[in-house]
Amino acid sequence: MENMENIDWGNLPFGYFKTDYNVRCYWRNGEWGNLEISSSEIINIHIAATCLHYGQESFEGMKAFTGKDGKIRVFRWEENAKRMQNSANGIMMAEIPLDLFKEAIVTVIKLNKKYMPPYGKGASLYIRPLLIGTGPQVGVKPANEYMFLVFVGPVGPYFKEGFKPVNIQLVHDFDRAAPQGTGHIKVGGNYAASLKPGTRAHDEGFASVLFLDSKENNYIDEAGPANFFGIKGNTYITPASDTILPSITNMSLRTLAKDMGMTVEQRQVPIEELAEFDEVGACGTAAVISPIKKIVERKTAKVYDYCKDGKAGPVSTKLYKKLRAIQEGEETDKYGWNLIIE
Ligand SMILES: *Cc1c(COP(=O)(O)O)cnc(C)c1O
């Protein structure tokens, strides 16, 4: 067990961190059992479990913050819970009731309270719910048993050296998800499909990949594990597409943008429009906003440059600060986005 007093919270990576407990719950004979507490990092699983063979797997990601007032706040857990129900439904797994989801995250956070990063370090407690088909099948059928588990771990700030724009690579030769496929739900299979273009982009010096719609290869879809948005004058524009995973961060930014008097558009964004944005960014729980410096189209080597001075744009910065302030209890939570644990 780590001596938490020596932890350099501000420099923790976004990675696995061993804590004391995780929570688990099993769905058998058509119903969920009681939540169980475990101190093991290992699960014992049937060799024919459907999650291993046929990808019956969904996950979630959210964060808890220690606020300015010392209270623990979890950001928009109910949206994650509903999204996980939607994912479960999409690949025929048992849905987790909202109250069970809530009980699981509250329990696991309280049990691991000593791993909760303090206020002001930019760090947070990352919460990872996981739902898997554990029942055996060899024929392609949904499992008859499921396991829901939640583990947590402290993660450092996404931007260790401040809010810094990154370069991303627009690709034509890989798709993240198929039209009418599973792009709109948070399932592991989509991620397996993104590993190859993602690794290539890293090797070629980019922070991530920007995927196009897989039907026409002409509209912006999303940026790997994050949604895409562009700012044009006083308008916040984000792609509408059936293959995009609906980001809760993006949903929150749209609300904040409207609040600031901006117009919000959710519609198709053709590649050519990239030349018209003042600012662009990727958004998701890990970074909130990852401002984009350059988008490089791999096929043509065409470059879209958004910040010649290397700094994030004013609108992205304002949106980022506003959302972070709500998460850390510095700003009134007028939409009731935070669950205060204790
Ligand atoms: C989780 C995820 C996001 C970001 O969603 P948030 O709710 O904002 O964290 C974006 N795209 C994909 C593909 C994802 O899996």
The ligand as a Gaussian input file, in Angstrom:
#p B3LYP/6-31G(d) Opt

LIG

0 1
 C      -15.972000       8.264000     -23.575000
 C      -15.808000       8.766000     -24.964000
 C      -15.838000      10.151000     -25.281000
 C      -15.901000      11.219000     -24.234000
 O      -17.068000      11.217000     -23.462000
 P      -17.122000      11.966000     -22.086000
 O      -18.440000      11.575000     -21.526000
 O      -17.052000      13.424000     -22.354000
 O      -15.963000      11.498000     -21.283000
 C      -15.764000      10.522000     -26.611000
 N      -15.644000       9.600000     -27.592000
 C      -15.592000       8.287000     -27.333000
 C      -15.443000       7.338000     -28.452000
 C      -15.675000       7.826000     -26.016000
 O      -15.616000       6.515000     -25.768000

